[in-house]
């Protein structure tokens, strides 16, 4: 059943496709992916549109079968070929490819494969073909969680500003989900905001929404404090991504923006994260340390840390880190502080030297305890 050996005459190809379509429909999707994978790959690169459409439709069937889709996702080459079909000249082939890829984007496992591999780069390359093809790719995004995750990740590789301006419904959907009472929806929205705000262009897009985003930050701060543990962790990671600014991008405007975002999280945001960092849950402890690390190289944050009673002592206190993950997270915080150009000026020489000593000693340093015997103790 080698689809690439079907005669090129259109009538014969059409007849063969018709017969094959009926035969394949009688086969279980799991059987198709396990036994006809190579034939599907050849079909996807066939010269005849009808053969490619048939092959793409079979991938669509596979995606909808919970057993078969696992087989497909372990080897994404078929998905890569379908992505390439989206960029083809024939609109009928492109539409079928969009339909199949949309089904992939509706599953959690499918989204992980799309965004956790080189397939996202393939999508970006296909989008660069033309504006027409770019809009085809946007069509792959589906409503609900899949839609939001798809556009959020796509925005980072394409352009947050372009996507949000051309598709205002995307941002509206993210805010709507973040403001809902459903923890699942909130989690997806928070993840998406973290991805979107992980670069400066995305931060600026969020800043344009003004008071609505400020209000949302307050809600995220509350969730970081009171939500179930998993959602608290997702909030902490999103906050860290939103607040981080690389040194070379620390303009006055952007520093003012991150400071205003930080203060929107809570009436006393530094104390909020400090209280989370002292709780006996390693994941939350490390999540709070990651927030401190994200802002550690920004002068306004350094001043807040210095003005917070006991904060610097907490940073250099090794005894509060009970496990390896916590020690590593604390070390990253110290490293971010020491490597900042403004830290010596803000913290003063004494604290700066203590931090530098901590950095030089490494994350797992244990101070030697003197065991000198006292004469006559016996």
Steps between C-alpha positions, in 0.01 A plus 500: 500500500774743400316824426800644319486223239143579399497592128513874439201511261234691689211263425692196617624679809147610583369144470783364715445768765130416512575130558774574752275736693244222555767247592667732750168590662457130579834492683549609859705823531747318728562242226550776243765686701679181605510334158456768236708787638747495209218492244337799669827693484534426130138597446559838663766584241311362200459719193123452492287710736245222553768263629636759742149585623429130558823461700431814706145378573644174633725693736187684613338164585813393688498819709144433615581148622653503853714191437613592151587862580763387751679315220480807278635741759808290578621560143396849384630467143145457366395820679798681348386398153146616574637837612680526166171423322350812662754705308420336164335672207189281490237639737310169521813323629577788738146495645517126568839547663362780719210277603731215606744725684208669678403161641854459631481843667183397685680237711742567786745242363476653153572849629803370689636344182435814295667732751762268646676410177634659184147496352444855627803613298355318198174690548691826519689421177177412320341824625786698349390386153230767470225679693246263346682200647545680835121539529459131416722410795296723730195299398654196672436664839181365654265653755536432870822390661656373177432830327660702778806277539549485123489876449706572811787282383467612140513864609848452643652361179308730268418839651292562815404844375388383156297208634331704771421790264367279223321263735370705795268209577810307616586751774134529596480123539816491717363769734159336510654168603731663755201674660287183517430293811613176335854413624572307180418802284697731729802270483505499119457879488778556753735269307419690180560841659837372623595384152370818334676725751830315489642746246492879489263529205247279679537707818425815304190341348372417849587849626274652232196344670575730797266465797357166390838332519581677827178357647587159364842515667328563834291188441808298405668620821201376700509164320873468575413538868173306538437265206564121498872420489523421127336827399715692750811358332376597154427853626849532649664385174287741296582789735872426467475495119300825491735691730836392360690758296843424347758768595533626142125571484468687829384838374341745742156437352526122524637515855208725601266249337635192683501693829135599451413138413674378815312745720171395335543141621434581865499785752834360627631283214851444636358373829249283309774311317720492807221332696455246218876436497497410871223240468600132542418407140814475283318573171337817632822601676695474174222672304519804729880504470463503121286815529772668709761388245295647213507848655842477670685696230255794501599799721146565633477140621843516662391806698184320613708201612741721693214689670321179602617412856705182507469428126871513415578285805243250372669493158845416646364256761579150373317325785155578358558289185417138591559321166705514180228670290465776761877547528525526120213752484654714776837488322340628178354791698839585650663472156242737346562754776881482486507526120289817501691821425303696759513260795815636672363854486153408626588235761824656619844339521438286809196313361653482153813326636285249693304418186818465296649266761181289484533481122866399516432231761239334276145382567582213737767654724488389864693698758743285699410464868784524749537189721799610715506301828487694822791411730387327820149431369539136591 
